Amino acid sequence: MNNPIQIENYKIQKPEIWAGNLDDAALISKIRDSEFARKQIDEGKDYCYFLDKKYFTSNEENSEYACMAYTLNEPGNLERASVSDVIVEENEVYLIHRISVLRDGVLIDKIPDTGIKVLDSENQSSGGILSSNKKINITIRDLRLYDVLILEDSRVKAFTERDFLRKEFSKYVWVSPDNYWAYGSFKFTFINEREQTIAYKKTFFRDGQGNVLEPEIGHLKKGERFVIEEENYINPVDAGREIFPFIDFATESTWKDLSNYIVPIYSDIFSKSYLPDFAPNLIQKLDEITGQDEKLQFAIEYVQNHIYYIFNADEMNGHKPQEPSVTYENKQGDCKAKSVLLKVILDYIGVDASVVLVNFHTDYYIRYYLPSLLSFNHVVLKVNYKGQEYFVDPTIRDEFGLIENRGFMYFMHYLEIKPEQVLKERAPYRFSYYCIDEKVELNARNSTGLLTLTTLYKGNRANAMRRYFKSTHKREIIDSWNNFLFYGLNYSSDRNGTDVRTVFKDATIDIISDDKKLNEFKIRYTANIDNPYYTDPQNNRFLMYFDRNVVKSAARDFMHKDLPFWHNFDREKYEIHLSTDQKIDTEEKYTVQECTINNPYFDYKSRKKVTKNGASVFIEYHPLVNLEIPQEEFETFRKDHHQVADSNFGLGIDIIEPGLMNMIRFSFKKRFK
């Protein structure tokens, strides 16, 4: 070994009694060729002879054990096996039981050829994320193609006082294995050694025809085990269109019991936190603001922008928040700390607010999980103001506006920290304002055109665009608009490969206004264009502008058997005005075509105005968002989006070329069209 001195992050030792003990003879007997194994290897895949996983939980520790043997027939897998990393949390130890290879029928111990380094884990080490995680780098020398690698290891997480929640509650989600691998033998065991009963819920398992079965719930008392075992196994899941089967293991409880458990932890903090006692300077600033709307805006933006967000990974699995006085004094805290401080400030100004638990990453799955406080990884604030319900994330920076104008947070499930609460679902939402309100003007005269875009962004869009203009070079911003317009004006079809800077001459983009109370950000783009017309292969000329952002490709292309479509589009409004000094076809089908869609989940309307030298289209898109489209209604929803894409997302006008022959040709074409 390169590391003769053992350190606390890893050890080399035999497995615990609960994990079992496999001697060399028994190990070799499990690595046997079979018709199933040969079929996978002949197809060019690596093959796992066996995988034995165990999860052990008690009130003192959580442990995971794995023993596996797999081929190294693919160079990529050989490289990954030769150098690998294991991330361990604070007070977690990585235990190595066995590293061996079976080569030409001979079992070779590779621990003497193994180098181990313990490093600080640099993942997400910037941006206010603190972590005591360590990265254990493992290098195994002299692994060869066609070896069979045997790994046996464990991870043991001993609980400290800071892990009070993990001591009290257990949660573990088993997910069925990757469907690349074929397993001669696959076994998973969950071992409960806690005093409390563990419930388990099997979800998205399927019958022989691939139909999802109803969830199955069971219970494990102390000392009991749950076992899944398969022989000659390949996971049959269609990974692109199906959810992998999973089993949620959690300490048996109800949402009401959990809310009642956590409420005293927060109530104790609030009972001894009175803003005038620790923040007199902040009180003075609040008292100087006369309007309640403005006080609320100031309070939110103070906590978001003046209190630095610190994500402490070692404390997020507990729910004991930092006291607001400490957060205010140190000007930093995690999501719990910032949410609690903001609530104390809102209590002072008389605005009703409550702390809520969320998990944006697994929001969809929370409904399928068993009740557990460990299902949440983030804390935000729910604010009730003037009869409306708002959610505010105090960890976000550079958000602006009175509360009704601020960005909207998309998520569905949350647990409010109040007595006797259950898991709640938010109601669907309609924007009261247009997130994008854009006016496009293209005036073509002789052989040149003047293009002007005036765009008003609001809510999330205003916040995002404000950040973009702040952090991005002006030339890069203009190039981005140029590239977008190159396709919107259909120049990609008749002058593809042309440098867009030579197409859009003297292009400028400027901020016209930035209202941080209304949270409105207005910009204007202008450019001169030589030859503003699109010319088809038959030398017909067209003036056109189609905004492909209006076409919701995510809705049109969505395909999934299990996941419903999550509807989160913005409310939008567009005016497009095209004018020319040439005659146009005022009766052309697509030029005059209008559209009205009244879907339960969005309203869409386009209206046209056509003159002898130009046309205008007025488009409005008003969705119902923050919801899932039921699968039985999705095809109608998709069909209506296809209708939007059928030339209803912009405007095109046909030019009638001057001259007698052109007029005759045009009349002939119209007559026999």
N, C-alpha and C positions, 0 to 999 in steps of 0.2 A: 504493500500500500504506500501511496505517496503521503498519506496523512496518518502517521502512527499515533498521534494524540487525538483522542476523541473529544469533540466539542458538543455543546448542548443542542445544536440544531440538527444533528444527525448522529446515529449510532449504528454499529454493526452487531447484530445479536439475533438470537433465535426468536421466532414469533411467539406471541402470547398463547396460553393454553386454549383460549376460545377460538383462535385462528386455526388450530390444528398443526400437525408437524408431518411433513411429507419427506420420507427418506429418499436416497438416490435411486434405489431400485424401483420404488413406487412411482417416482417421477418419470423414469425412463419408460416404464410400462404404459404411462399415459400418452407418450409421444409415439403414436403408431400410425402407420400409413393405412389408408382405407380407400375404397373406390371414391367416396365423397371427397377425401383430401386430394387424391390424384386429379380429380376433375377440376378443382379450383386451381391447383398448381399448373395444370395443362393450359388453363385459360389465361395464364400469365399473372395471376394474383398471388399475393402473399396469403398465408393460411395460418390461423391460430389453432393449434392442437387442443388447447384448453385454456379457459379463463375462469378462475375461481375468485369471486369478490365477496367480501364480508364487510358489513358495517355494524359496529358495536357502539352502543350508547349507554351511558350511566349518568348519574347525577354528578360525577366527578370528571368525566372525560368523554370525548367522542373519538373513535378510532376507525380507520378504513384500512382493510387488508386486501392485497391482490397477489395472486400467483398465476403466472401465465407463461406459455411457451408458444412462440410464433416463428415463422420462417423469415429469413433475410434474403429472399430471392430477387427483390427489386432494389436497385441501387439507391433509390430515394429513401426507402425504409432502412437500409443499411446505414446511410448517413445520419438519419434521425436517431437511430439506436446508438451510434458511436458517440454522439454528443447530445445530451439532453439536460433540461433544467427542471427542477422541482421547486415550487414556491411554497414556503411554509409561513404561517402566521406567527405572531408573538405567542410564546409558550407552546408552540407546536413543534414536534420532533419527527424527523423522517428516519424511519428504521429500515435498514437494509438487511434482509435475511439471506438472500441468495442472488448472485449474478453468475450465470453459467451459460455455456453453449454445449449443444450436442453436435459434434463434428465427426462424421464418418463412424457413427455409432458409439463414440467415446464421449463421456461427460467431462467437461473441462471447467474447473473453477476459474472464473474471470475476476474475482475480487482482487487478487494480486495485480491484475492489469488495469485496475480502475483508479482513476484520479478524481479527487473530490475537492472542490473549492466552494467556500461559503462567501457569498457576496451580498451586499445590500441590493434589494430588488428595486431597480430604477423605474419600473413600470409606473406611469402616472406620478412621477416624483415631483413634477412641477405643478404650478397653478394652484397652490394651497392644499395639496393632498399630502397628508402625513401618513406614514406607514412604517411599522417596525417589521414588516415582512422581510424575509431573507430568501435569496435565490441560491439553491444548491446546484452547482454545475457539476455534472457527472460525465466523465470521459472514459470510454472503454476502449483500450488499445487492442489491435489485432482481431477485430471482428471481420469475418470473411463472408462473401456471397455464398449462399446456400447453407450457412450455419442455421441452427435452430437456437434462438436466444431464449433463455429462461430467466425471468425476473420474479422475485418474491420480495415484497416490501410492505411497509405499513406507515400510516401517518397517525400520530397520536396528539390530540389537542386537550391538554389539561386545563380545567377551568380555574380562573382566579376570581377574586371578589368582584372584579370589574365585569366578569361574565355572569352576573347574577341571573340574567334572562336565560342564558343557555343552561344554567344549572336547573332552572325551574321548568324550562320548556325545550323540547326537542323538535327539530324539523330536518328532514332529509328527503330529497327528491331523486328517485332512481329513474333514469331514462334508458330505454332500450338501446342496445349498442349500434354503432355505425354500421350501415348496411353494405359497406365495402367489404368488411371482413366476413369470412366463413369460419365457423367454430365447430371443431369436432365435439367439444363439450363446453357448455356455457352454464355457469351456476352463480346465482346471487343469493346471499343470505343476510337478512336483517336480524340482529340480536338485541333484544331489549333487556337491559339490566337496570333500568330505572325503577324507582318505587311507583311511578305513575304508569297508567295504562297508555300504550301507544296505539293510536288508530292508524289505519292505512287505507288508501283509496286508489284503486286501479282505474285508470282513465285512458280512453282512446285505444283500448285493446279491441281486436277485430275477430270476427268469426271467419270461417273458411272461405266465405265469399267476399271478404274484405269490408263488410259492414261493421260500423263502430258499435260495440256492445255497450249496454248500460253500465255506468260506473259500479264497481263492487267495493264495498266497505267492510273491513274486518278489524279486529282488535288483538293486541298482543299484551299480555300481562307480563310482569317481571319474570325473566327466565325463559320466555317463549321466543320462538324463531319463526321468521317468514322465509320461505325458500322458493326460488324459481330455478328450474333446471331444464336444459334443452340439450339434445344430442343432434349432431349433424345439422347445425342451425345457421341459417342466413336470415337476417331481419327482412321480412317481406315488404316493409313500408316503402311506398312511393315517396321518396324524400321531397320531391318538388311539389307534391299536391296533398300530402297527408302529414298529420302530426304524429311524431314518434310516440308510441305508448309510454306512459310514465306512471309511477306509483308515488304518491305523496304520503310520507310518514310524518306524523305530528302527534305531540302529546294531546290526548283526548281533551277537548274543551269546546266551549261555545263562544260565539263572538261577544255575547253579553258578559260572560265570565271574564273574557280577556279585556274588554273595555273597563270593567270594574276593577280589574287587577292594575291596570296602568294609570287610571285616573288619579289615585292618591299620590303617585310619583310626581305628576305635574301639578296637582293641587297644592302640594307641599311647597313647591317652588313659587307658585303664584301668591300663596298666602303671606309670604314674607318678602314680596317684591313690590315696592311702591315707588313709582318713578321719581317723585320729588326727593326721595331719600338719597338717590345716587346719581341723578342726572339734572342738576339745577340749570346748567347751561342749555341743555336741550329743552327743558321746560320753558326757559325764557324765549327761545326761538319759536316754540309752538304757540305760546301765548301771544306773540306778536302777529300771528297770522289770524286774520279775522274770519275768513270763510271756512266752514267745515270741510267742504270739498278740497280746498287747498291744504288744510291741515292733514287730511288723510293722505293726499299725494305726497306731501313733505315727509310724513312718517314712513311711508313705504320706501321712498327713494333714499331716505337717510339710512335705513337698515340695509338696503340692497347695495348702496354705493359707498357708505362710510364704514361699514363693519365688514372686515375682510373674511371671505369664506374659507374656512379650514375644514377639510374633510379628513377626519381622523379615523382611519380604517379600523383601528383596534377598539374604538369605542362605539362604532355604529351598530354593533350587534346588541348593545344595551340601549335602554331608553331613558336613562337618567340624564336630563339636560343640565347644562351649565347654568348657573344662576345669572339672571339678566345683569346684575351689577358688575359681575366679572366680565361678561361679554362687552358691556358698555365701556368699562375701564380699559380693557385690553384691545378693544376695537377689532375683535376677531372671534369666530366661533363656527361650529358646524351648523347643519340645517336645523337641528333641534334648538340650539342656542339662539340662532337668528330668529326663528319663528317665535320662540318664547319672548324674546326681547320686543319684537314687533307687537305681540299681543299685549304686553304690559303698556307699551306706548299707546296702543289703540284703546285700552281700558281707560287710560288717563283722559283721552279726548272724547270718550263716550261713544266709541264705535264698537259694535258687537262683533267679536271674532273668536274662533276656536281653532285649536291645533288639530290637524288631521294627518293620518298615516297613509302613504301611497307607495306604489312601486311602478314607475313608468315602464320599466323594462319588461316586467312580467304581468302587466295590467290585465291582458286578455285571460291569463291562466288563473288569476286569483279566484274567480268564480268556481273553478274546478278544484282548487286546493282545499284542504281541510282548514278550519279556523286556526290561525297561528299568528302571533305578533311577529314572528321571524319571517313572515311572507313580505314584510314591508322593508324598504331600504331608504326611504326619504320622508321628510316631514315638511309640510307646507301649511298655510293658514287659510281658513275659510272665513270670508268677511261678509256679513249681512249688512247691507247699506241701502237705505231708501227702498226697501221692499225687494231688492235684488240680491242674488247670491253670487259672490265672486271668489275665485281662488287666486292666491298670491304666493309666489315662490320667492322668499326673501333672499335666496342664494343667487338669483339672477342679477346681472349688472346691466347698466345702461338701458333701463326701461323707463318710459316716461308716460305722462298723461294723467288726467283725472281718472278715477278708478274705472269708469265706464268706457274710457278710451284706451285702456292698457291692453297689452297682448293677451290673447286667450290661450289657456293651457289645455291641451288635449289629453284627457285620461277619463276612465270610467269609474273605477272602484276606489273607495276610500273608507277608512274607519275613523270616525270622529272621536276625539278624546273627551268624552262626556259619559256619565253613568248610563248603564243599560243600553248601550249602542249595539247595532248590528252592522254588518257590511252594507254599505250604501252604493247605489248607482246614480250617477249624475243624469239629469234630464238632457235630452238633445237641445241643441243651441242654434239660434239664428242670429247672425250679426245684425246689429242695428245700423251699421255703417258699411260703406264699401271699403274693402281692404285695398283694392286697386281701382282708381278712377282715372282713366287715360284717354287723352284726346290726340288723335293722329291726323296730321294734315300733310298731304302731298300735292303740291301745285306744279304741274308740268307746263312749261312754256317753251315753244320752239324745241330745242334739243336738250334742255336742262330742266332739272326739277329742284324744288326747295322742299325739304322734308323737315317737319317739326313734330316732336312728341312732347306733350306736357302731361306729366304723370303725378298724381297725388296718392301717396301711400299712407295707410293708417293702421294702427294696432300693431300686430306682430310684424307686418310688412314695413311699417315705418321704423320700428326698432332695428330690424335687420338691415334695411337700406341705410339707415344712419350709421350703423357700425361699419358697413361696407365702404361707404364714402370716406369714413374716418381712417380706415386701415389700408386702403388700396390706392395705388398711384393713379392719377387722373388719366394717363395714357392707357393704362390697363382697363380702366372703366370704359373709356370711349371704344376701345377695341372690342370689348364685350358687347356693347350695344351695336357696333358695326356688324359683328358676326351674326347676331340675332336678326338684324334687319336684312342682311344678305339673303337669309332664307325666307323671312317674312314677305319680302318684295319679289320672291321667286327668282332672284338673280343667280341662285345656285344652279338653275336649270339651263341658263343660256350663257353664262360666263363663269362657270365653275373653274376653280384654279386661279382666279384673278385675285390679286392682293386687295383685300377689302378697303384698305386705306386709300387706294387709287379710285375706288368706286364712290366712297363717301368722302368728298373733299371738304376741307375746312370744318370738319366735324367738331362740335363743342358740346359739352354737357355741364350744366350749372345747377346749383341748389338755389331754387327761387325763394323758398321759405322753409322754416323749421319751427313749428309750433309745438312746444313741449308740454303744453297744457291740453290741447286737443289731440296731441300725439299724431300730428300730420306732418309729413315730409314731402315737399314738392320739388320736382326737378324738371328741367327742360333740355331736350336734345335737339340740335339743329345740324343739318348738313346739306351741301349742294351735291347734286348727282348729275353727271353727264349721261345722256341717254337713259332716262328714268323708266323706260318701257321694257317689259319682258317681251322678247321676240321668239315665237315658236319656230320649229323647223320649216314651216310653210311661209315664213316671213310675216305672219300675222302679229300685230302688236297689241299688247294688253297693259293696262295699268292696274296693279293689284297690291293688296296688303292683307295677309292672313296671319293672325297671331296664333301660333300653335300652342301657346300656353292655355288658350281657351279650351282646346281639345284635351280632355282628361284621359290620357293614354293609360294611366294606372287603372282606371275603371274599365276601359275597353279591353285591356289585355289580361285582366285578372282571371286566374284559374286556380282554384283550390277546393278540395273536397270537404275539408274540415273547418278551415278558417273563413269566417264571413268577411266581407269587404268592410274595412274601417273607413268611414266617410269623414274626411277632414279638409275639404277644399274651402277656399276663401270666397267671400262675396265679391263680385267683380262687375265693373261697368266700363264700357269702351265706346268711344265715338271715333269713326274712321271716315275722313273726308278726302276724296280723290277728285281732282279737277284737272282739266286739260284744255288747250286751245284747239284741239281736234274734235271732229264729230265722233260721237259714240253710238253704239247700238243700245238704244234706250229700252228695248224689249227683250234683250238677251235673258235667257232663262235664269241663269245663276246670278246675274246682276240684280234682277228684281225679286229673286226668291227671298221669302221671309220665313220665320220659324217661331212657333210658340209651343213650348213643352211645359206641361204641368204634371210633373212626376211627384209622388209623395215626398221625395227626398231632395228635389231641386226644381226650381222654376227657371225657365230659360226663354228669353225673348229677343228676337232680332227684328228690327224695323228698318226699311229702306226709304230713301228719298232720292229720286233720279231726275236729273235735268239733261238738257241736250249736250252739255259739256262736262258732265261729272255726276258723281253719286256719293251718297253718305249712308252709313249703316250705324245703327244705335243698338248696342248689345248689353243686356243685363243678365247676370247669373246670380241666383239667390239660393244657396244650398241650406239644407238642414243638416247640421254637422254634429260631431262628437257622438256618433252612434255607429252601430254595425248594420249593414243592409242584410235583412234575412235572406237566406239562400233561395227561398221560394219566390222572392221578389227581385232577385238580382238580374235575371235575364232581361226583364222589362227595363230595369235601370240601365243595363249595358246597351240595350237597343236604343234608348233615348240618347245616350251619349254618342252612339254611332250617327244618329240624326244630326247632332251638333257638328260632327266631323264631316258631314256631307255638304260641304261648301257653306256652312252656316257660322263659320268662325272668322269671317272677314268679308272682303269685298273685292270684286274684279270687274273691270269694264273693258269692253272690246272697242278698239279704235277702227273707225271707218276711214280708210285711206282716201285722200283727195284724188280727183281725176274721174273722168267719165267711165273708163273701163272698171275701175275699182267699185264705183257705184253700181254698175250693172252686175258685176260679180257678187257684190253684197246682196242685191235684190234677188238674184238667182239662188244664192245660198239660203236666204230666208224662206223663199217660196218652197224649196224642196227639203227643208230641214226636218 
